[in-house]
């Protein structure tokens, strides 16, 4: 059977390349559609936006395809966690940054998601809860074991992770300005609380639990000398600190912009 998406395999790991045409299509088709829409529109799209969108799709491809996608699907919990962070913290925000406002507005209208996006952008609590619910559910051992054993299930998990990334970043960098949360302080606290405070719970559970939680990774053929317990600890560490550079860099940018605006606002005129 030809695999179109990464799925858990029962044979020992080798570095033999495995083709996944479904992943190639999912990575290339959006880029082609994006470039065609930009070429046909008289609305402005910058070179930087095009680079960001294509960069986001490249990260999506790297996280989904062999070898990381195959490792994450059924060999290593740490690779599974790395995929999650690449989808939610790198690919999704790059795609949002690369999507011009006119295109995002058109897509939301056609999919009838503008109302949902508006509520998520306005309510930081709703966006934070939605993101962490997806995080918690998709890292539940039973859910991982069920979804990773079928191509459709593994595809669904990766798709939901991308959705989680869009939900996380929508209030902060939505292409549609009116859908961003207007409070700079609120967005900084939101990013910190959503990704640093809540995520400590599952990350600590993975790091300090004495027995492996994921049967699919515990029973998988070992890669090198890494035990299932060590792999799970590494997954917890990746979850706990993997997002720090991106989240704190973003908070820093928002902080300096807010401080600059406050300084300009308080300067006496003349």
C-alpha positions as CSV (number, residue, x, y, z in Angstrom):
1,X,0.0,0.0,0.0
2,X,1.3,3.4,-0.9
3,X,1.3,5.8,2.0
4,X,0.1,9.3,1.2
5,X,0.6,10.6,4.8
6,X,2.9,9.7,7.6
7,X,1.6,6.9,9.8
8,X,2.9,4.6,12.6
9,X,5.0,1.8,11.1
10,X,5.7,-1.5,12.8
11,X,9.1,-2.3,11.2
12,X,12.4,-1.2,12.6
13,X,13.5,2.4,11.8
14,X,15.8,2.9,8.8
15,X,17.0,6.0,7.1
16,X,15.4,4.8,3.8
17,X,13.4,7.6,2.3
18,X,9.7,7.1,2.2
19,X,7.6,9.2,-0.3
20,X,4.4,10.8,0.9
21,X,2.6,12.3,-2.1
22,X,-0.3,13.6,0.0
23,X,2.1,15.8,2.0
24,X,3.7,17.1,-1.2
25,X,0.3,18.1,-2.5
26,X,-0.8,19.7,0.8
27,X,2.4,21.7,0.7
28,X,2.5,22.8,-2.9
29,X,-1.1,23.4,-3.8
30,X,-1.5,26.3,-1.2
31,X,1.6,28.0,-2.5
32,X,0.4,27.7,-6.2
33,X,-3.1,29.0,-5.2
34,X,-1.5,31.9,-3.2
35,X,0.8,33.0,-6.0
36,X,-2.0,32.8,-8.6
37,X,-4.3,34.9,-6.4
38,X,-1.6,37.5,-5.9
39,X,-0.8,37.6,-9.6
40,X,-4.5,38.1,-10.5
41,X,-5.3,40.7,-7.9
42,X,-4.6,44.4,-8.1
43,X,-4.4,44.5,-4.3
44,X,-1.0,45.1,-2.7
45,X,1.1,42.1,-1.6
46,X,4.7,42.7,-0.5
47,X,7.7,40.6,-1.3
48,X,8.2,40.0,2.4
49,X,4.6,38.6,2.7
50,X,5.2,36.2,-0.2
51,X,8.5,35.0,1.4
52,X,6.7,34.6,4.8
53,X,3.8,32.6,3.3
54,X,6.1,30.3,1.3
55,X,8.4,30.0,4.3
56,X,5.5,28.9,6.5
57,X,4.5,26.2,3.9
58,X,8.1,25.0,3.8
59,X,8.1,24.6,7.6
60,X,4.8,22.7,7.3
61,X,6.3,20.4,4.8
62,X,9.5,19.8,6.8
63,X,7.4,19.0,9.9
64,X,5.0,16.7,8.0
65,X,7.3,14.8,5.6
66,X,10.0,12.2,6.1
67,X,12.0,11.9,8.3
68,X,10.4,14.0,11.1
69,X,6.9,13.2,10.1
70,X,7.6,9.5,10.1
71,X,9.5,9.6,13.4
72,X,6.7,11.6,15.0
73,X,4.0,9.3,13.7
74,X,5.1,6.2,15.4
75,X,8.7,6.1,16.7
76,X,9.5,9.1,19.0
77,X,7.4,11.1,21.3
78,X,10.0,13.9,21.1
79,X,9.6,14.1,17.3
80,X,5.9,14.2,17.8
81,X,6.3,17.2,20.1
82,X,8.7,18.9,17.7
83,X,6.1,18.6,15.0
84,X,3.5,20.2,17.2
85,X,5.8,23.2,17.9
86,X,6.8,23.6,14.3
87,X,3.1,23.7,13.2
88,X,1.8,25.9,16.0
89,X,4.7,28.3,16.6
90,X,6.5,28.6,13.3
91,X,4.4,27.5,10.3
92,X,1.0,29.0,11.4
93,X,2.3,32.5,12.3
94,X,4.4,32.7,9.2
95,X,1.4,31.9,7.1
96,X,-0.7,34.5,8.9
97,X,2.0,37.1,8.5
98,X,2.3,36.3,4.8
99,X,-1.4,36.5,4.0
100,X,-2.4,40.0,2.9
101,X,-5.5,41.5,4.5
102,X,-7.6,41.4,1.3
103,X,-6.9,37.7,0.8
104,X,-7.6,36.8,4.5
105,X,-10.8,38.8,4.4
106,X,-11.9,36.9,1.2
107,X,-11.0,33.5,2.6
108,X,-12.9,34.1,5.9
109,X,-15.9,35.3,4.0
110,X,-16.0,32.3,1.7
111,X,-15.6,29.9,4.6
112,X,-18.0,31.8,6.7
113,X,-15.5,32.0,9.5
114,X,-15.4,35.8,10.0
115,X,-17.7,35.7,13.0
116,X,-15.6,32.9,14.7
117,X,-12.4,34.8,13.9
118,X,-13.8,38.0,15.3
119,X,-14.8,36.3,18.6
120,X,-11.3,34.7,18.9
121,X,-9.6,38.0,18.2
122,X,-11.7,39.9,20.7
123,X,-11.7,37.3,23.5
124,X,-8.1,36.3,24.5
125,X,-9.6,33.9,27.1
126,X,-11.6,32.1,24.4
127,X,-8.6,31.8,22.1
128,X,-6.3,30.6,24.9
129,X,-8.8,28.0,26.1
130,X,-9.4,26.7,22.5
131,X,-5.6,26.4,21.9
132,X,-4.9,24.6,25.2
133,X,-7.9,22.2,24.7
134,X,-6.5,21.1,21.4
135,X,-3.0,20.8,23.0
136,X,-4.4,18.7,25.8
137,X,-6.7,16.4,23.7
138,X,-4.1,15.7,21.0
139,X,-1.5,14.8,23.5
140,X,-3.7,12.4,25.4
141,X,-2.2,8.9,25.2
142,X,-5.4,7.2,24.0
143,X,-6.0,9.8,21.3
144,X,-2.4,9.7,20.0
145,X,-2.5,5.9,19.8
146,X,-5.7,5.9,17.9
147,X,-5.0,8.6,15.4
148,X,-1.3,7.8,14.7
149,X,-2.2,4.3,13.5
150,X,-4.1,5.4,10.4
151,X,-3.2,7.8,7.7
152,X,-6.5,9.7,8.0
153,X,-6.0,9.9,11.7
154,X,-2.5,11.2,11.5
155,X,-3.5,13.7,8.8
156,X,-6.4,14.9,11.1
157,X,-4.0,15.4,14.0
158,X,-1.6,17.5,11.8
159,X,-4.5,19.5,10.4
160,X,-5.9,20.2,13.9
161,X,-2.4,21.3,15.0
162,X,-2.3,23.8,12.2
163,X,-5.7,25.1,13.3
164,X,-4.5,25.4,16.8
165,X,-1.6,27.5,15.6
166,X,-3.9,29.9,13.7
167,X,-6.2,30.1,16.8
168,X,-3.1,30.9,19.0
169,X,-1.8,33.7,16.9
170,X,-5.0,35.2,15.5
171,X,-5.5,37.7,18.3
172,X,-1.8,38.8,18.0
173,X,-1.0,39.0,14.3
174,X,-4.3,38.5,12.4
175,X,-4.0,39.7,8.8
176,X,-7.3,41.5,9.2
177,X,-6.4,44.3,11.5
178,X,-9.9,44.7,13.0
179,X,-9.7,41.0,14.2
180,X,-6.6,41.6,16.3
181,X,-6.9,42.2,20.0
182,X,-6.3,46.0,20.5
183,X,-4.6,45.7,23.8
184,X,-0.8,45.4,23.7
185,X,-0.6,44.5,27.4
186,X,-3.4,42.0,26.9
187,X,-1.6,40.3,24.0
188,X,1.6,40.0,25.9
189,X,-0.1,38.5,28.9
190,X,-2.1,36.2,26.6
191,X,1.0,34.8,24.9
192,X,2.7,34.3,28.3
193,X,-0.3,32.6,30.0
194,X,-1.4,30.5,27.0
195,X,2.0,29.1,26.1
196,X,4.1,29.3,29.3
197,X,1.8,28.8,32.2
198,X,-0.8,26.2,31.1
199,X,1.7,24.2,29.0
200,X,3.8,23.5,32.1
201,X,1.3,21.0,33.4
202,X,1.5,18.5,30.5
203,X,5.2,19.2,30.0
204,X,5.9,18.4,33.6
205,X,3.8,15.3,33.5
206,X,5.9,14.0,30.5
207,X,9.2,15.0,32.1
208,X,8.7,13.6,35.6
209,X,6.4,10.6,35.2
210,X,8.4,7.5,36.0
211,X,6.7,5.2,33.4
212,X,6.1,5.9,29.6
213,X,2.6,7.3,28.9
214,X,2.4,6.6,25.2
215,X,2.1,2.9,24.4
216,X,2.6,3.6,20.7
217,X,6.1,5.1,21.4
218,X,6.9,2.7,24.2
219,X,6.4,-0.3,22.0
220,X,8.0,1.2,18.9
221,X,11.3,-0.2,17.7
222,X,14.0,1.8,19.5
223,X,16.2,4.2,17.6
224,X,19.8,4.1,18.8
225,X,20.2,4.0,22.6
226,X,17.3,6.3,23.4
227,X,14.9,4.5,25.7
228,X,11.1,5.1,25.8
229,X,11.4,6.9,29.1
230,X,14.3,9.2,27.9
231,X,12.3,9.9,24.7
232,X,9.3,10.9,26.8
233,X,11.4,13.2,29.0
234,X,12.9,14.8,25.9
235,X,9.3,15.4,24.6
236,X,8.4,17.1,27.9
237,X,11.5,19.3,27.7
238,X,10.7,20.2,24.1
239,X,7.2,21.2,25.1
240,X,8.4,23.2,28.1
241,X,11.2,25.2,26.5
242,X,10.8,24.9,22.8
243,X,8.4,27.8,22.4
244,X,10.4,30.2,24.6
245,X,12.6,31.9,21.9
246,X,9.6,32.6,19.6
247,X,7.1,33.6,22.3
248,X,9.5,35.8,24.2
249,X,10.8,37.4,21.1
250,X,7.2,38.3,20.1
251,X,6.5,39.6,23.5
252,X,9.6,41.7,23.3
253,X,8.6,43.2,20.0
254,X,5.1,44.1,21.3
255,X,6.6,45.6,24.4
256,X,9.0,47.9,22.6
257,X,6.3,49.0,20.2
258,X,4.0,49.7,23.1
259,X,6.7,51.6,25.0
260,X,7.4,53.7,21.9
261,X,3.7,54.6,21.4
262,X,3.4,55.5,25.1
263,X,6.5,57.7,24.9
264,X,5.2,59.5,21.8
265,X,1.8,59.9,23.5
266,X,3.2,61.4,26.7
267,X,5.7,63.8,24.9
268,X,4.6,67.4,25.2
269,X,3.6,69.0,21.9
270,X,5.9,71.8,20.7
